[in-house]
């Protein structure tokens, strides 16, 4: 080579800075003076929404909910289920968790979906636990020509098997079947009618499985 290089110059070909944007702690104030193209519009925000489980759509809100007296007054829902001897649900209603069971006896009996030529086919005998030991509850049952079999408060618990069939845990087993449905175990529906519809659908599936 004829001669050595006198010096080397390094540079970066950068685009011109956006007017009004300065590198300081007051960056957010200067950004307000930039063109509207740089600033994102509020209507183009990215949101993630799930189809079933949505934030704030649990049993903490909505109708037909109430403070649960057995779970630190947490808001919840109570299912009132009428079953036959096999545990197949015949009727289902929902209320808030703070509503006593006895207030829904008549409404649950009237919600029997099995219809006959002369009206609904209600059961002839009705077995209730000690939580229904009230005179007004017994009167509602007898008014519908049903013979009540209510366990009295202070009476010794009935254990064992009677005539080869268990006398306990029939409705409790049906509740366990309902809890296997994910949409019923935890209520995500804010509207009570939607949750009742899912409950009725589960009752239909249980009846179909027992008929096989």
QUIDACOR-V231100 format. One record per backbone hydrogen bond with DSSP energy under -1.0 kcal/mol. NH is the residue of the N-H (numbers start at 1). CO is the residue of the C=O. If there is no record, write none. Layout:
NH:CO  NH:CO
//
This chain:
14:12  21:18  24:22  30:26  31:27  33:30  34:31  44:41  45:42  54:52  57:54  61:58  66:76  68:74  71:68  73:68  74:71  76:66  78:95  80:93  82:91  84:88  87:84  90:82  91:82  93:80  95:78  97:76  99:96  104:101  105:102  108:104  109:105  110:106  112:109  113:90  116:119  119:116  121:114  122:120  126:147  128:149  132:129  133:130  134:132  138:134  139:135  140:136  141:137  142:138  143:139  145:142  146:141  147:124  149:126  151:128  155:152  162:165  165:162  173:169  174:170  175:171  176:172  177:173  178:174  179:175  181:178  184:181  185:181  186:182  195:191  196:192  197:193  198:194  199:195  200:196  201:197  202:198  203:199  204:200  205:201  206:202  207:203  208:204  209:205  210:206  211:207
//
